[in-house]
């Protein structure tokens, strides 16, 4: 029997997942919810389910539609009870990043997910790249001394993104992919210290986030590194550079991995799989098999990555390092 799937939010990131689910024979999209009813209706039509139930109120969708799993693809500020209701009703949960804007809500949902015993996943699809499997093994065999990560470029055009109270800022909404990746590669973070710059985006209306930031991380293992964000640049850089005693690893976001050895040996690996399809395949398979271990990021695990970026925001506000 196919896994029946509902969607809360029918914007770009949800459509990203819908495109993958349409290719999975064990998945059936049955309900669509969006604050813009015409968008929900158009999305159902586009993905070949014109008879699907369409809603503008997620609480009504939970009451009136019948589905086994729900994808929640909302702006950060819009998370309310969507995840908690799913847990209470035993509905499996896929939540796009960041999963919340407060640890109070994220921890509450994490507890509810564990108590309910549902399958949960978060939208950190970068973990599912084939080159990341290789990189993870490399850094396990060659412990790193230092890393630098970068998400530096231009500003997304949606209005809520430039408002700190709605997006959480760039580190929270966007660069969280790299904060999550370094957690995945190196383990848990012990302390966070952040600084930022402003003043270059005065021509952008209703803009109150940082132009750029640098976040120093100290890991429990002793490793340290810095994660850079910038949204004010016409030309930027996106990826993670890692140095070990005998090797350098250059990961270009969702594109490639270059490995350089002290012996002058060099290897280049392009991303070779559809990692977006991989994360959605894994979610449906995990539900069918009732096996959370098939997934690389649960909701409670994603909450740990959220804790890092929220600590960075606290450090920006206070000027002090924050211990996790």
Secondary structure as UniProt FT lines:
FT   STRAND          3..8
FT   HELIX           12..21
FT   TURN            22..23
FT   TURN            25..26
FT   STRAND          27..33
FT   HELIX           37..46
FT   TURN            47..48
FT   TURN            50..51
FT   STRAND          53..55
FT   HELIX           58..64
FT   STRAND          69..72
FT   HELIX           76..78
FT   HELIX           82..88
FT   TURN            89..90
FT   STRAND          92..95
FT   HELIX           103..116
FT   STRAND          120..122
FT   HELIX           125..128
FT   HELIX           130..141
FT   STRAND          144..152
FT   HELIX           159..162
FT   HELIX           164..167
FT   HELIX           170..173
FT   TURN            174..175
FT   HELIX           176..186
FT   STRAND          189..197
FT   TURN            202..203
FT   TURN            205..206
FT   STRAND          212..219
FT   TURN            220..221
FT   STRAND          224..230
FT   STRAND          237..244
FT   STRAND          247..252
FT   TURN            253..255
FT   STRAND          256..261
FT   TURN            262..263
FT   STRAND          266..270
FT   HELIX           275..289
FT   HELIX           292..294
FT   HELIX           299..318
FT   STRAND          322..323
//
